[in-house]
Amino acid sequence: MVGNLPVTTTSFVGRDSELDTVKTALTQHRAVTLTGGGGVGKSRLALRVAEQTRGRYTDGVWWIDLSNLYDDRLFTATVCDAVDLLDHNPRAPVEALREWLTGQQVLLVFDCCERVLTSCQSLVGELLLAAPQLTVLATSRKPLGVQGEHRIEVAPLSMDDGGSGDAVRLFRERCATAAPEVSLDSPGSAEAVSAICRRLEGIPLAVELACARLRESTLTEIAERLGSRLDTLVDETAWPKRHRALRTAIGWSHELCSPLERLLWARLSVFRGPVEAADAQAVCAGGPLSAHDIPRLLERLVDQSVLQQVGTRYRMLDTLCEYGAMWLAELGEEHALARLHATHFATVLAEAEAGWLSGQQVAWYARISASHTDVRAALDHLIEADPDAALEMAGRTGLFWPCCGHLHESRDYLERALALDTPKGPSRTRALWALGITLTLQGDHRTALRVGEECADAARQDGTPQSALFAAHTLGLTHLMAGRPQAAYDVSDHALITRGTSPPSGAPQLCCMVIRTFAHSALGRLAEAYEAAIGLRRLSLRYGEHWARSYAFHQLAFIDLLQGRAHDAERHARAMLASKHNLNDNLGIALALDLLTGANAVQGNGIGAARTSGTGNSFWRMLGHPNHGTPELSEVRDQWELQARKAAGDDAYDRAFHDALNGDAELGLALVLQGPPPS
């Protein structure tokens, strides 16, 4: 099924009537909002509804997690990322969303809207007007306020007079996981469970926190503690009285944590996304909390349901994170932790840049992608607190964000960083390079050329080889994509001759080598291009990197097609596709699928060509560039389609093409990748 619903690791309990109510509401209203207090189960109910109704929405059900946002600036980019819309246009992201949704039968699920309520109201209202077949399901502590919104208040889990109900069912199921040795069947145990659930008012998060305590406390002890005291540690102005039971459960869980566990809980609230143990050690250690102790303490917080473990990363629920942030402020550490957090992720990005030309390149792309929310938060902090560090960090995103499709964020952060009062130097030159390639990939060639020329001027003042190569790359890319291959060749070749080293000294030299290779083939110098691509592939294999290698395979496949070696073209296109998939580079994936379409068509595999073309078009649609690639490919794409149609027949071709185009793009890509392995 098309979409991105998160995988659940625990069972869903009860709420049969609420499920029916929400599902019915979605058939009668285009905007449905689940409201209620923190921890009441709005997100789980929305996810369950989405799972059960996904068959109604032919173009997918998309989950948009807003819990990590801390201001409105990143809202629209977060929505685009969630729906895999990596728009390669300079237009506003909301325009891309409107275009993407036109004619689509889609359910968008916005989770935790209260964090950016005004932005949610504005965007949802615009999208509902622009896309008649769109349906929105939202969770929020307050209604969105959009026209036609249907609000459903989510109540706590049911409790009945007989000591049963959904709250007790949840307690029993979580107890079976948290403390399977605890018996709940005796009359005394059943009475204690019922008392606990009543005192916690059936709030699911509160019940789960209580269950986590069964490893250390008996049922009777838990019931007595909850019944004898209230959480007096929380400011009533921050946590309303209607959250009294949840405050009691969270406050009690907090009190029962060891001092070091409480300190780690507070410090972890500085992270904006799921956190690796190594990141927690780097940011949270200090004072009585040693880095050595943190992995063990993370596991303890998982055991107590304060954290959830997802693979190797740890995630804190929004409500618990708010509690931790409150205690961080009480400790007077929020500013120090924000500084440590920003410094750490600036260091991570510097290490990623240093490790780019190595066998760790793919791992670094994955690392930066997984830390995307925290990298953004670090940049926001540095832009306010340390302009020089902000400019240096923003420039380093240039190797990662444009490749992974974060063009609007890249442009926003780079323009903000370059507007700061900072001295001239290599950091500024690198930031201009990153902005130039971002603008080129957005198709804003005129502005990109201006920024590229500014980058070249800055590089001349720097006088460093790296700066000169950065400038040559951004200018060369702009010339190449604007259809000026001779200018692209001249600027890249000059920089490589005058500033290059053997072996290459870093990423900008390989970037220039890629531009020169593409320029050769665009100028019709196919022998030189093929030789350059072979050399580039050999060099990249020596380093173990994939980015330059993938473009070497692109050129080999393209020239193979032009010279009638379709089997070799398929092999090289598949090799490119594998590398681009490893890097999560959707632009590169789309280019590789175009080449593979040509290889299939030339070999007479019309159905295969139709499928790869349909899948490729779905990736181009994500990028906002239907049928858009390098200029030389556009000249032969129509010819390949004619060959494929002739081989398959028009009806069979159209069926295969539209099935791939309208299906799940990732599934379509997986099917393509199952073909012959690359060599």
C-alpha positions as CSV (number, residue, x, y, z in Angstrom):
1,M,0.0,0.0,0.0
2,V,1.1,3.5,-0.8
3,G,2.0,5.6,2.3
4,N,4.3,5.7,5.3
5,L,2.4,4.6,8.4
6,P,4.8,3.9,11.3
7,V,5.2,0.4,12.5
8,T,3.6,-0.3,15.9
9,T,5.4,-2.6,18.4
10,T,2.6,-2.9,21.0
11,S,-1.0,-4.0,20.7
12,F,-4.0,-1.7,20.4
13,V,-6.5,-2.2,23.1
14,G,-10.3,-1.5,23.1
15,R,-11.9,1.7,21.7
16,D,-14.2,-0.2,19.4
17,S,-16.9,2.5,19.5
18,E,-14.3,5.3,19.0
19,L,-12.9,3.5,16.0
20,D,-16.3,3.2,14.4
21,T,-17.1,6.8,15.2
22,V,-13.9,8.2,13.6
23,K,-14.1,5.9,10.5
24,T,-17.7,7.0,9.9
25,A,-16.7,10.7,10.4
26,L,-14.0,10.3,7.7
27,T,-16.7,9.3,5.2
28,Q,-18.8,12.4,6.0
29,H,-16.2,15.1,6.7
30,R,-13.0,16.0,4.9
31,A,-11.3,17.3,8.1
32,V,-11.6,15.3,11.3
33,T,-9.6,16.3,14.4
34,L,-9.1,14.1,17.5
35,T,-8.7,16.3,20.5
36,G,-7.9,15.6,24.1
37,G,-5.2,15.9,26.7
38,G,-1.6,14.6,26.5
39,G,-1.3,10.9,27.0
40,V,-5.0,10.1,26.3
41,G,-4.2,8.1,23.2
42,K,-5.0,10.4,20.3
43,S,-2.1,9.3,18.2
44,R,-2.6,5.6,18.7
45,L,-6.3,5.9,17.8
46,A,-5.5,7.9,14.7
47,L,-2.9,5.4,13.6
48,R,-5.3,2.5,14.1
49,V,-7.9,4.3,12.1
50,A,-5.4,5.0,9.3
51,E,-4.4,1.3,9.3
52,Q,-7.9,0.1,9.0
53,T,-9.1,2.6,6.3
54,R,-6.0,2.7,4.1
55,G,-7.8,0.7,1.4
56,R,-10.2,3.6,0.8
57,Y,-7.4,5.9,-0.4
58,T,-6.0,4.8,-3.7
59,D,-3.1,7.3,-3.6
60,G,-2.0,6.6,-0.1
61,V,-2.2,7.3,3.6
62,W,0.6,9.5,4.9
63,W,1.6,10.1,8.5
64,I,3.0,13.5,9.3
65,D,4.7,13.6,12.7
66,L,4.9,17.1,14.1
67,S,6.0,16.2,17.6
68,N,9.7,17.1,16.9
69,L,8.9,20.7,15.7
70,Y,9.8,23.6,17.9
71,D,8.7,26.5,15.7
72,D,6.7,27.2,12.5
73,R,9.7,27.7,10.2
74,L,10.2,24.0,9.4
75,F,6.5,23.0,9.3
76,T,5.9,22.9,5.6
77,A,9.3,21.2,4.9
78,T,8.4,18.6,7.5
79,V,5.1,17.9,5.7
80,C,6.9,17.6,2.3
81,D,9.5,15.2,3.8
82,A,6.7,13.1,5.3
83,V,4.9,12.6,2.0
84,D,8.2,12.0,0.1
85,L,7.8,15.2,-1.9
86,L,11.4,16.4,-2.4
87,D,10.5,19.3,-4.7
88,H,13.4,20.5,-7.0
89,N,11.8,23.8,-7.8
90,P,12.4,27.3,-6.3
91,R,8.6,27.7,-5.8
92,A,7.2,27.7,-2.3
93,P,6.7,24.2,-0.8
94,V,3.0,24.8,-0.4
95,E,2.6,25.2,-4.1
96,A,4.4,21.8,-4.6
97,L,2.0,20.2,-2.1
98,R,-1.0,21.6,-3.9
99,E,0.2,20.4,-7.2
100,W,1.1,16.9,-5.8
101,L,-2.4,16.5,-4.3
102,T,-4.3,17.6,-7.3
103,G,-6.4,14.7,-8.4
104,Q,-5.0,12.4,-5.7
105,Q,-7.3,10.4,-3.3
106,V,-5.2,10.8,-0.2
107,L,-5.5,10.7,3.6
108,L,-3.0,12.9,5.4
109,V,-2.7,12.3,9.1
110,F,-1.2,15.3,11.0
111,D,0.0,14.2,14.5
112,C,0.6,16.6,17.4
113,C,-0.7,19.7,15.6
114,E,-0.8,21.7,18.9
115,R,2.9,22.4,18.4
116,V,2.3,24.5,15.3
117,L,-1.4,25.1,15.4
118,T,-1.5,28.3,13.3
119,S,0.6,26.8,10.5
120,C,-1.6,23.7,10.6
121,Q,-4.7,25.7,10.3
122,S,-3.4,27.7,7.3
123,L,-1.9,24.7,5.4
124,V,-4.7,22.3,5.9
125,G,-7.2,25.0,4.9
126,E,-5.3,25.7,1.7
127,L,-4.8,22.0,0.8
128,L,-8.5,21.2,1.3
129,L,-9.5,23.9,-1.1
130,A,-6.9,22.9,-3.7
131,A,-7.5,19.1,-3.6
132,P,-11.1,18.1,-3.6
133,Q,-10.3,14.4,-3.0
134,L,-8.1,15.1,0.0
135,T,-9.1,14.0,3.5
136,V,-7.3,15.1,6.7
137,L,-7.2,13.4,10.1
138,A,-5.5,15.4,12.8
139,T,-4.6,14.9,16.4
140,S,-4.3,18.0,18.6
141,R,-4.9,19.2,22.1
142,K,-6.9,22.1,20.5
143,P,-9.1,22.1,17.4
144,L,-7.4,23.3,14.1
145,G,-10.2,25.8,13.4
146,V,-10.4,25.0,9.6
147,Q,-13.7,25.4,7.8
148,G,-15.8,22.2,8.0
149,E,-13.7,20.6,10.7
150,H,-15.4,17.8,12.6
151,R,-14.0,17.5,16.2
152,I,-14.0,14.3,18.2
153,E,-12.9,14.4,21.8
154,V,-10.9,11.4,22.8
155,A,-11.8,10.2,26.2
156,P,-9.6,8.1,28.5
157,L,-10.1,4.3,28.3
158,S,-13.3,3.0,29.8
159,M,-13.7,1.8,33.3
160,D,-16.8,-0.1,34.6
161,D,-18.2,-0.8,38.0
162,G,-17.2,-4.5,37.8
163,G,-13.5,-3.7,37.7
164,S,-13.0,-4.4,34.1
165,G,-13.1,-2.2,30.9
166,D,-10.5,-1.2,28.4
167,A,-8.2,0.4,31.0
168,V,-7.9,-2.8,32.8
169,R,-7.4,-4.7,29.6
170,L,-4.5,-2.4,28.7
171,F,-3.0,-2.9,32.1
172,R,-3.2,-6.7,31.8
173,E,-1.6,-6.7,28.3
174,R,1.2,-4.4,29.2
175,C,1.8,-6.3,32.5
176,A,2.2,-9.5,30.4
177,T,5.1,-7.8,28.7
178,A,6.6,-5.8,31.5
179,A,6.3,-8.3,34.3
180,P,5.0,-11.7,33.0
181,E,5.7,-13.3,36.4
182,V,3.1,-11.1,38.1
183,S,-0.2,-12.9,38.6
184,L,-3.3,-10.8,38.1
185,D,-5.9,-13.4,38.7
186,S,-6.4,-13.5,42.4
187,P,-9.2,-11.4,43.9
188,G,-6.8,-9.1,45.6
189,S,-4.7,-8.5,42.5
190,A,-7.8,-7.8,40.4
191,E,-9.0,-5.3,43.0
192,A,-5.6,-3.6,43.0
193,V,-5.5,-3.4,39.2
194,S,-8.9,-1.9,39.1
195,A,-7.9,0.7,41.8
196,I,-4.8,1.7,39.9
197,C,-6.7,2.2,36.7
198,R,-9.4,4.3,38.4
199,R,-6.9,6.5,40.1
200,L,-5.1,7.0,36.8
201,E,-8.5,7.8,35.2
202,G,-7.9,5.3,32.4
203,I,-5.3,7.5,30.7
204,P,-3.3,5.1,28.6
205,L,0.2,6.7,29.1
206,A,-0.4,6.8,32.8
207,V,-1.4,3.2,32.9
208,E,1.7,2.2,30.9
209,L,4.0,4.1,33.2
210,A,2.4,2.3,36.2
211,C,2.8,-1.1,34.5
212,A,6.5,-0.4,34.0
213,R,6.9,-0.2,37.8
214,L,5.8,-3.8,38.3
215,R,9.4,-4.9,37.9
216,E,10.2,-3.2,41.2
217,S,6.9,-2.8,43.1
218,T,3.9,-4.9,43.9
219,L,0.4,-4.2,42.7
220,T,-0.6,-3.2,46.2
221,E,2.4,-0.9,46.6
222,I,1.6,0.9,43.4
223,A,-2.1,1.2,44.3
224,E,-1.3,2.6,47.7
225,R,1.3,5.1,46.5
226,L,-1.1,6.4,43.8
227,G,-3.9,6.7,46.3
228,S,-2.0,8.4,49.1
229,R,-0.2,11.2,47.3
230,L,-0.5,13.6,44.4
231,D,2.3,15.0,42.2
232,T,3.1,18.3,43.8
233,L,6.2,18.8,41.8
234,V,4.5,20.3,38.7
235,D,3.4,23.9,38.2
236,E,-0.5,23.9,37.8
237,T,-0.2,26.7,35.3
238,A,1.8,24.5,33.0
239,W,-0.2,21.3,33.6
240,P,-3.9,21.9,33.9
241,K,-5.9,20.2,36.7
242,R,-7.7,17.9,34.1
243,H,-4.2,16.3,33.7
244,R,-4.0,15.5,37.4
245,A,-3.9,11.7,37.0
246,L,-1.3,11.9,34.3
247,R,0.8,14.3,36.3
248,T,0.5,12.0,39.2
249,A,1.8,9.0,37.1
250,I,4.6,11.0,35.4
251,G,5.6,12.7,38.6
252,W,5.6,9.5,40.6
253,S,7.6,7.7,37.8
254,H,10.1,10.6,37.9
255,E,10.4,10.4,41.6
256,L,11.0,6.7,41.6
257,C,13.8,7.1,39.0
258,S,17.3,7.3,40.5
259,P,18.9,10.8,40.5
260,L,21.0,9.9,37.5
261,E,18.0,8.6,35.6
262,R,16.1,11.8,36.3
263,L,19.1,13.9,35.2
264,L,19.4,12.0,31.9
265,W,15.6,12.3,31.4
266,A,15.8,16.0,31.7
267,R,18.9,16.4,29.5
268,L,17.5,14.1,26.8
269,S,14.7,16.6,26.3
270,V,17.1,18.8,24.3
271,F,17.0,16.4,21.4
272,R,14.4,16.9,18.7
273,G,14.4,13.4,17.2
274,P,15.2,9.8,18.2
275,V,18.7,9.7,19.7
276,E,21.6,7.3,19.4
277,A,23.4,6.3,22.6
278,A,26.6,7.9,21.3
279,D,24.8,11.2,20.8
280,A,23.3,11.0,24.3
281,Q,26.8,10.4,25.7
282,A,28.3,13.3,23.9
283,V,25.6,15.8,24.8
284,C,24.2,14.6,28.2
285,A,27.3,13.6,30.1
286,G,28.7,16.0,32.7
287,G,28.8,16.4,36.4
288,P,27.6,13.3,38.2
289,L,26.4,11.8,34.9
290,S,29.3,10.0,33.2
291,A,29.3,9.0,29.6
292,H,30.1,5.4,30.7
293,D,26.8,5.2,32.6
294,I,24.5,6.5,29.9
295,P,23.9,3.3,27.8
296,R,22.8,1.5,31.0
297,L,20.6,4.4,32.1
298,L,19.0,4.5,28.6
299,E,18.0,0.9,29.0
300,R,16.6,1.6,32.5
301,L,14.5,4.4,31.1
302,V,13.2,2.1,28.4
303,D,12.3,-0.4,31.1
304,Q,10.3,2.3,32.9
305,S,8.5,3.3,29.6
306,V,10.0,6.8,29.7
307,L,11.8,6.0,26.5
308,Q,10.9,3.8,23.5
309,Q,13.6,1.9,21.7
310,V,13.4,1.9,17.9
311,G,16.3,-0.1,16.5
312,T,19.5,1.5,17.9
313,R,17.8,4.8,18.7
314,Y,15.7,6.0,21.6
315,R,12.6,8.1,21.4
316,M,10.7,10.0,24.1
317,L,7.0,10.6,23.9
318,D,6.1,14.3,23.5
319,T,4.4,14.5,26.9
320,L,7.3,13.0,28.7
321,C,9.7,15.2,26.8
322,E,7.8,18.3,28.0
323,Y,8.1,17.1,31.5
324,G,11.9,16.5,31.1
325,A,12.3,20.0,29.5
326,M,10.5,21.5,32.5
327,W,13.0,19.9,34.9
328,L,15.9,20.9,32.7
329,A,14.7,24.5,33.1
330,E,14.4,24.0,36.9
331,L,18.0,22.8,36.9
332,G,19.0,25.9,35.0
333,E,20.7,23.8,32.3
334,E,18.6,24.4,29.2
335,H,21.0,27.0,27.7
336,A,24.1,24.9,28.4
337,L,22.5,21.8,26.9
338,A,21.3,23.7,23.8
339,R,24.9,24.8,23.3
340,L,26.3,21.3,23.8
341,H,23.7,19.9,21.5
342,A,24.6,22.4,18.7
343,T,28.3,21.9,19.1
344,H,27.9,18.1,19.0
345,F,25.9,18.1,15.8
346,A,28.3,20.6,14.2
347,T,31.1,18.2,15.0
348,V,29.1,15.3,13.6
349,L,28.7,17.2,10.3
350,A,32.4,18.0,10.2
351,E,33.3,14.3,10.7
352,A,30.8,13.4,8.0
353,E,32.5,15.8,5.6
354,A,35.9,14.5,6.5
355,G,34.7,10.9,6.0
356,W,32.9,11.5,2.7
357,L,35.8,10.3,0.5
358,S,35.9,6.9,2.1
359,G,34.2,3.5,2.5
360,Q,32.1,5.2,5.2
361,Q,30.4,7.5,2.8
362,V,27.1,5.6,2.7
363,A,27.1,5.3,6.5
364,W,27.6,9.1,6.8
365,Y,24.7,9.8,4.5
366,A,22.5,7.6,6.6
367,R,23.8,9.2,9.8
368,I,23.1,12.7,8.7
369,S,19.7,11.7,7.3
370,A,18.7,10.0,10.6
371,S,19.8,13.1,12.6
372,H,18.1,15.6,10.2
373,T,15.8,17.2,12.9
374,D,18.7,17.7,15.3
375,V,21.0,19.0,12.7
376,R,18.4,21.7,11.9
377,A,18.0,22.5,15.6
378,A,21.7,22.9,15.9
379,L,21.9,25.2,13.0
380,D,19.0,27.3,14.4
381,H,20.8,27.7,17.7
382,L,24.2,28.6,16.1
383,I,22.6,31.2,13.8
384,E,21.4,33.0,16.9
385,A,24.4,32.3,19.2
386,D,27.5,31.8,17.0
387,P,27.4,33.2,13.5
388,D,30.9,31.9,12.5
389,A,30.1,28.3,13.6
390,A,26.7,28.6,11.9
391,L,28.2,29.5,8.5
392,E,30.8,26.7,8.7
393,M,28.1,24.1,9.6
394,A,25.7,25.3,7.0
395,G,28.3,25.0,4.3
396,R,29.0,21.4,5.3
397,T,25.4,20.4,4.6
398,G,26.2,20.9,0.9
399,L,27.5,17.4,0.5
400,F,24.4,15.8,2.1
401,W,21.2,17.9,2.0
402,P,21.0,18.6,-1.7
403,C,21.8,14.9,-2.5
404,C,18.9,13.8,-0.2
405,G,16.4,16.3,-1.6
406,H,16.3,18.9,1.3
407,L,16.6,21.7,-1.2
408,H,14.2,24.2,0.4
409,E,15.7,23.8,3.8
410,S,19.2,23.9,2.4
411,R,18.4,27.2,0.6
412,D,16.7,28.7,3.7
413,Y,19.6,27.8,6.1
414,L,22.3,28.8,3.7
415,E,20.8,32.2,2.9
416,R,20.2,32.9,6.6
417,A,23.8,31.9,7.4
418,L,25.3,33.9,4.6
419,A,23.3,37.0,5.7
420,L,25.1,36.9,9.1
421,D,28.0,39.3,9.9
422,T,30.9,36.9,9.3
423,P,34.4,37.4,7.9
424,K,35.4,36.3,4.4
425,G,37.2,33.0,4.2
426,P,36.9,29.4,3.2
427,S,33.8,28.8,5.3
428,R,31.9,31.5,3.4
429,T,33.2,30.2,0.1
430,R,32.0,26.7,0.9
431,A,28.5,28.1,1.9
432,L,28.3,29.9,-1.4
433,W,29.2,26.7,-3.2
434,A,26.4,24.8,-1.3
435,L,23.9,27.5,-2.1
436,G,24.9,27.5,-5.7
437,I,24.4,23.8,-6.2
438,T,21.1,24.0,-4.3
439,L,19.8,26.7,-6.6
440,T,20.9,24.8,-9.7
441,L,19.1,21.7,-8.6
442,Q,16.0,23.8,-8.0
443,G,16.3,25.0,-11.6
444,D,17.0,28.6,-10.6
445,H,19.9,28.8,-13.0
446,R,20.1,32.6,-13.2
447,T,20.5,33.1,-9.4
448,A,22.8,30.0,-9.3
449,L,25.1,31.6,-11.8
450,R,25.2,34.8,-9.8
451,V,26.0,33.0,-6.6
452,G,28.6,30.8,-8.4
453,E,30.4,33.9,-9.7
454,E,30.3,35.3,-6.2
455,C,31.8,32.0,-5.0
456,A,34.5,32.2,-7.6
457,D,35.4,35.7,-6.4
458,A,35.5,34.5,-2.8
459,A,37.7,31.6,-3.8
460,R,40.2,33.9,-5.5
461,Q,40.5,35.9,-2.3
462,D,40.9,32.7,-0.2
463,G,43.6,31.4,-2.4
464,T,43.1,27.8,-1.3
465,P,42.8,24.8,-3.7
466,Q,39.7,23.5,-2.0
467,S,37.9,26.9,-2.4
468,A,38.8,27.0,-6.1
469,L,37.5,23.5,-6.7
470,F,34.3,24.3,-4.8
471,A,33.7,27.3,-7.0
472,A,34.5,25.4,-10.2
473,H,32.0,22.7,-9.3
474,T,29.1,25.0,-8.6
475,L,29.7,27.0,-11.8
476,G,30.3,23.9,-13.8
477,L,27.1,22.3,-12.6
478,T,25.0,25.4,-13.4
479,H,26.5,25.6,-16.9
480,L,25.9,21.9,-17.5
481,M,22.3,21.9,-16.3
482,A,21.6,25.1,-18.3
483,G,22.7,23.5,-21.5
484,R,26.2,25.1,-21.7
485,P,28.5,22.1,-21.7
486,Q,31.6,23.9,-23.2
487,A,31.5,26.4,-20.3
488,A,31.1,23.6,-17.9
489,Y,34.1,21.7,-19.3
490,D,36.3,24.8,-19.4
491,V,35.7,25.8,-15.7
492,S,36.0,22.3,-14.3
493,D,39.0,21.3,-16.5
494,H,40.9,24.5,-15.6
495,A,40.3,23.9,-11.8
496,L,41.4,20.3,-12.1
497,I,44.6,21.2,-14.0
498,T,45.6,24.1,-11.7
499,R,44.3,22.9,-8.3
500,G,43.8,19.2,-8.5
501,T,46.1,16.7,-6.8
502,S,46.8,13.0,-7.3
503,P,45.3,11.3,-5.5
504,P,42.3,13.7,-5.1
505,S,42.4,15.7,-1.9
506,G,38.7,15.7,-1.1
507,A,35.1,15.9,-2.3
508,P,35.3,19.1,-4.5
509,Q,37.9,17.5,-6.7
510,L,35.7,14.4,-7.4
511,C,32.8,16.8,-8.0
512,C,34.7,18.6,-10.7
513,M,35.8,15.3,-12.3
514,V,32.1,14.4,-12.5
515,I,31.3,17.7,-14.2
516,R,34.1,17.3,-16.7
517,T,33.0,13.8,-17.6
518,F,29.4,14.9,-18.2
519,A,30.6,17.8,-20.3
520,H,32.7,15.5,-22.5
521,S,29.7,13.4,-23.4
522,A,27.3,16.4,-23.8
523,L,29.8,17.8,-26.3
524,G,29.8,14.6,-28.3
525,R,33.3,13.5,-27.2
526,L,32.2,10.1,-26.2
527,A,35.6,8.4,-26.3
528,E,37.0,10.9,-23.8
529,A,33.9,10.7,-21.7
530,Y,34.0,6.9,-21.5
531,E,37.7,6.9,-20.6
532,A,37.1,9.6,-17.9
533,A,34.2,7.6,-16.5
534,I,36.3,4.4,-16.3
535,G,39.0,6.4,-14.5
536,L,36.5,7.9,-12.1
537,R,34.9,4.5,-11.4
538,R,38.4,3.1,-10.7
539,L,39.3,5.9,-8.4
540,S,36.0,5.8,-6.4
541,L,36.3,2.0,-6.0
542,R,39.7,2.6,-4.5
543,Y,38.2,5.0,-1.9
544,G,35.1,2.9,-1.4
545,E,32.8,5.9,-2.0
546,H,29.5,5.7,-4.0
547,W,28.6,9.3,-5.1
548,A,31.1,9.8,-7.8
549,R,31.0,6.1,-8.8
550,S,27.3,6.3,-9.4
551,Y,27.8,9.2,-11.9
552,A,30.6,7.3,-13.6
553,F,28.1,4.4,-14.1
554,H,25.6,7.0,-15.4
555,Q,28.0,8.0,-18.2
556,L,29.0,4.5,-19.0
557,A,25.4,3.4,-19.3
558,F,24.5,6.5,-21.4
559,I,27.4,6.0,-23.8
560,D,26.7,2.3,-24.0
561,L,23.2,3.1,-25.2
562,L,24.4,5.5,-27.8
563,Q,26.9,3.1,-29.1
564,G,24.6,0.0,-29.2
565,R,25.8,-1.9,-26.2
566,A,22.4,-2.3,-24.5
567,H,23.4,-5.2,-22.2
568,D,26.3,-3.3,-20.9
569,A,24.1,-0.2,-20.5
570,E,21.7,-2.2,-18.4
571,R,24.5,-3.5,-16.2
572,H,25.9,0.0,-15.6
573,A,22.4,1.5,-15.0
574,R,21.7,-1.1,-12.4
575,A,25.0,-0.4,-10.7
576,M,24.2,3.3,-10.7
577,L,20.7,2.6,-9.3
578,A,22.2,0.5,-6.5
579,S,24.6,3.2,-5.4
580,K,22.0,5.9,-5.6
581,H,19.6,3.8,-3.5
582,N,22.4,3.3,-0.9
583,L,22.7,7.1,-0.7
584,N,18.9,7.7,-0.6
585,D,19.4,10.1,-3.6
586,N,16.0,10.3,-5.3
587,L,17.3,12.5,-8.1
588,G,20.0,9.9,-8.9
589,I,17.4,7.1,-8.7
590,A,15.2,8.8,-11.2
591,L,18.1,9.3,-13.6
592,A,19.2,5.7,-13.2
593,L,15.6,4.5,-13.9
594,D,15.6,6.5,-17.1
595,L,18.7,4.8,-18.3
596,L,17.4,1.4,-17.3
597,T,14.2,2.2,-19.3
598,G,16.4,2.9,-22.3
599,A,18.4,-0.3,-21.9
600,N,15.2,-2.4,-21.6
601,A,13.6,-0.7,-24.6
602,V,16.6,-1.2,-26.9
603,Q,16.8,-4.9,-25.9
604,G,13.1,-5.3,-26.8
605,N,11.9,-5.7,-23.3
606,G,8.8,-3.4,-23.7
607,I,7.1,-4.4,-20.4
608,G,10.3,-4.0,-18.4
609,A,10.8,-0.6,-20.0
610,A,7.2,0.4,-19.2
611,R,7.6,-0.6,-15.6
612,T,10.9,1.2,-15.1
613,S,9.5,4.2,-16.9
614,G,6.5,4.3,-14.6
615,T,8.5,3.9,-11.5
616,G,11.0,6.5,-12.7
617,N,8.1,9.0,-13.4
618,S,6.8,8.5,-9.9
619,F,10.3,9.6,-8.6
620,W,10.4,12.5,-11.0
621,R,6.9,13.5,-9.6
622,M,8.3,13.5,-6.1
623,L,11.0,15.8,-7.3
624,G,8.5,18.2,-9.0
625,H,10.1,17.6,-12.4
626,P,8.0,15.2,-14.5
627,N,10.2,13.8,-17.3
628,H,13.1,16.1,-16.4
629,G,16.7,15.1,-16.2
630,T,20.0,16.0,-17.8
631,P,19.5,17.8,-21.2
632,E,21.0,15.0,-23.3
633,L,18.5,12.4,-21.9
634,S,15.5,14.4,-22.9
635,E,16.4,14.0,-26.5
636,V,16.2,10.2,-26.5
637,R,13.5,9.5,-24.0
638,D,10.7,9.6,-26.6
639,Q,12.6,7.3,-28.9
640,W,12.9,4.7,-26.1
641,E,9.2,4.9,-25.5
642,L,8.4,4.2,-29.1
643,Q,10.7,1.2,-29.2
644,A,9.1,-0.2,-26.0
645,R,5.6,0.3,-27.2
646,K,6.4,-1.5,-30.4
647,A,7.8,-4.4,-28.5
648,A,5.0,-4.7,-25.9
649,G,2.0,-3.3,-27.8
650,D,0.3,-0.1,-26.7
651,D,-2.3,-1.6,-24.4
652,A,0.2,-3.8,-22.5
653,Y,2.7,-1.0,-22.3
654,D,0.1,1.5,-20.9
655,R,-1.1,-1.0,-18.3
656,A,2.4,-1.8,-17.1
657,F,3.4,1.9,-17.1
658,H,0.3,3.1,-15.1
659,D,0.5,0.3,-12.6
660,A,4.1,1.3,-11.8
661,L,3.3,5.0,-11.9
662,N,0.3,4.7,-9.5
663,G,1.8,2.1,-7.2
664,D,4.1,2.5,-4.3
665,A,7.3,4.0,-5.6
666,E,9.5,2.3,-3.0
667,L,8.0,-1.1,-3.8
668,G,8.4,-0.5,-7.5
669,L,12.1,0.4,-6.9
670,A,12.5,-2.7,-4.8
671,L,11.2,-4.8,-7.7
672,V,13.6,-3.2,-10.1
673,L,16.5,-3.7,-7.7
674,Q,15.7,-7.5,-7.6
675,G,17.0,-7.7,-11.2
676,P,20.5,-8.9,-12.1
677,P,23.0,-7.8,-9.5
678,P,25.4,-5.0,-10.5
679,S,29.0,-5.8,-11.2
